Amino acid sequence: MVTRFTAAFGLIVLYMIAWVPPLCLWIAIWGDNDAAIAVGVMVEMVICMIGFIPYLNLVAKQVFYLAGEGEPVPGEVLRTMIKGINGFDVPVAVQERGNTLVVTWRYADAKWWEILARAGLKQVYELHIKFNEAKKEATLIDVHKSVSWRAGPSQVQVYGGFFRGISFAYEIGKGWGIKENFALGSIYDYQFSPQEIKNPVMNSILRNGWAVRFGMW
């Protein structure tokens, strides 16, 4: 993991350094024209910031990559397995949005909303899973949204999505998987942390031969 962070940091530094030569050239062209230099600096800063997020997404997908184990199963089999979480008596639900599966807390369920509200959650975590059947890869995206608890599950308000990116608090293996963590009859002491959703799903994807990439969208 340290090596991955080092590689990502190095690529980000290279991105910043790449903007130095154009700026130096601009300054050399305009010489003592402070106004023109100031405009050039501002324009380059804006372009740099606009391009940084797509670049960061590209870096994340390239650096934070985990290979699957064994022969990959068909995509529909993997999707069905993940959607099977909805059949378990747990506070986790799977929503299908086109090619994307969204795994989140079951805050709209009357059985669980009060427990979730009492847990003091101020944010609702969503794990977005995008599937690439051709490459047998799943891209995982972490989304955190604000939540307002009301009188009942139908009045829960979830809004925002102010953090969309990568949560690096995860662990591979150690017997974690959808069956181990979400199976009926299992005893599980939920702390309602993102890892309680992400670890079982991610490890099950890897066990079924699919690679995992982390991304921002």
Helices and strands as residue ranges (DSSP letters): H 2-18, H 20-30, H 34-63, E 65-66, H 75-83, G 84-87, E 92-97, E 100-105, H 113-118, E 123-132, E 137-148, G 153-155, E 157-165, H 178-182, H 195-207, E 211-214
